[in-house]
Amino acid sequence: MMPADPDTDAERLREAMAKNLAEDGFLTDPGWRAAVETVPRHRFVPGFYLPADEHDEQGLTVWEPVTTETDYGRWLAAAYSDTTLITQFDGDEPDWKNPRVRHGGAPTSSSTLPSLVVRMWADADVREGHTVLEIGTGTGCSTALACERLGSADVTSIEVDPHRLEQAADALYSCGYTPTLAVADDLYGYWPEAPFDRIVAACSFRAVPPALLGQARPGRKILLTLSGWLYGYARVLLTVGEDDIAEGQLLGGTVSFMSARTHAAPAFGNPAHWAAGLPQTGRAARHSPERITAASKEAFHLRFLAQCAVPDVQMTTVGEVVHLVDVVSGSAAALIPVEGWWDVRESGPVRVWERIERVLSAYDEAGRPGPETFTLHVHDGGQHLRHPHLPDLPLPRP
């Protein structure tokens, strides 16, 4: 039987979460710690999905719905754990009155893990007196933290999904927070409330949206995550200058966010159809695909650098064969494992793996520099990732 007052049950769990985040170094600022200790996260996540321990027979992730009615204890404990809670798949809102187990699917909305939320606000150097635009309201929990710290009058949050925003607004208002909320496309910010001192995005973009540069006061900052169709990620903190010019540094860490919906990767069809057009013979690869697929911080970083070289390429593995597909140019490549080496076969106007290999070789020759040594320059309509010992890497046109 569900206890009558989850707000009371949540107090101890919320204090414990704040203490753990502080001990782990995520809550060094007393203002943000006070916000975490105050905002009732459970009010923003009445239902969510958690992954089961094992995949199904097709290898898909099994997502189990968790609500106050299905498992009160698990629901409340998860709400105050440092975990991302998935609230929507494939843009379809679940029926939380009759939730069902899901098999696979692409998450399209969530309540981001608390350590990342406070890290984002701290990395953007958000302080009292700042006006803030949050891109991606989601459940509204991170919005509530900003309101608690800054005051609702200085917080604007936009969300592309009207149903998501309606639910977030209900939760925010019930907790006494009254930020400016609007249904708006992530790429275009929100001009009616501009300019802002800080813009913080809880989604990722293929390149910096130009509209955001015009909505930040000169000298102020934009924190966002860059990603692409290879699912390489990099966070960047930009300082905005005059005339839509901005420069910033990449930040470390393996942080990823869902793509802005208009920047999501297109479907590319059947890999076998693309492979049918490849030559029957190839060459020995100079670099293994594991350089960009391994579960390591370096591979996470290299995947983003490789993505800059081939921004329209997607990757999938079928069996042991790695397929790379470019739906824009019609190019393709496959890396086939042979005893002790990889056989590369490529077709189309873009030699996909050859471009990636050039980046990997240059990276090695430069001494394998970390993400913090790269800068992003936005000027004259172009965007380039730069390093003193590497060729410039352009980002796709926004």
VENGI-V709964 format. One record per run of one state. SS is the DSSP state (@ for helix, = for strand, . for the rest). FROM is the first residue (numbers start at 1). TO is the last residue. If there is no record, write none. Layout:
BEGIN
ss,from,to
SS,FROM,TO
SS,FROM,TO
END
This chain:
BEGIN
ss,from,to
.,1,5
@,6,23
.,24,29
@,30,38
.,39,40
@,41,44
.,45,46
=,47,51
.,52,61
=,62,67
.,68,71
@,72,79
.,80,84
=,85,89
.,90,91
=,92,93
.,94,95
@,96,98
.,99,101
=,102,103
.,104,106
=,107,111
.,112,113
@,114,123
.,124,131
=,132,135
.,136,140
@,141,150
.,151,151
@,152,154
=,155,159
.,160,161
@,162,174
.,175,179
=,180,183
.,184,185
@,186,188
.,189,190
@,191,193
.,194,195
=,196,205
.,206,209
@,210,215
=,216,226
.,227,233
=,234,240
.,241,245
=,246,251
.,252,258
=,259,259
.,260,260
@,261,263
.,264,270
@,271,275
.,276,282
=,283,284
.,285,289
@,290,293
.,294,296
@,297,309
.,310,312
=,313,318
.,319,320
=,321,326
.,327,331
=,332,338
.,339,340
=,341,347
.,348,351
@,352,365
.,366,370
@,371,373
.,374,374
=,375,379
.,380,381
=,382,387
.,388,389
=,390,394
.,395,398
END
